[in-house]
């Protein structure tokens, strides 16, 4: 079995959990058979001393399928 890794960045105005879920949901629209997702880094965007955006930088692994 062979796996490929890609790096993605999820964003949310609600929470880190939501940023992670948004990243997986959007990635799954074009990448099939996602197996793992490793959260590498968490960031927040701040404006006027308030958090306005949560970001989750992730590495996602998916199974590579053979051509028939």
N, C-alpha and C positions, 0 to 999 in steps of 0.2 A: 504494500500500500504506500502511496506517495501523497504527501500533503503540501499545500502551498500556503504561504503566509502573506497577508497584506496588512498595511497599517491604515487605520481609519480614525476619524475624529467625530465623536458624537457631541451634539449640543442640545441644551435645554434651558429654558428660563425657570424651570421648577426645581430640579434636583440632579445630583450625580446619577442616581439610579435611572432617572428618566433619560439622561444623556446617553447612558450605556444602552438602554432599551431602544432608543431612537437610532443609534448607530447600527445595532444588529438588525432591526426591522428594515431600515433602508438598504443595508448591504444585502440582505436576503432577497431583495427584489432582483438583483443581478448575479449574485453568487449563490450557487446551490451547494448543499451538503456541508454547511458550516458545522465544525466539530468543537472548536474551542475559541474562547476570546479571553485574552489576557489584558487587564487594565494596566497600562504602563505608567500613566501619569494623569493626575487630576488637576485642572486649572479652574479658576473663576475669573470672570471679567467684572471689574468694579467700576461703578460710575456714581459720583456724588456720595461716596462712602457706603454704597450699597451693592450687594451682589446682583448683577443683572443677567448673568449667564453662567451656566455650569458647563464645563467641557471635560470629556473623557477621551484620552488618547489611548487607542487599543490596537493590539495585534491579533488578527483573526486568522484561524487555520481552517482550511477546507480541503476535502478530499479531491484529488485530481483524478478525473475519469479518463480512461483510455478511449481513443477513437476506435470504432469497430472496423 
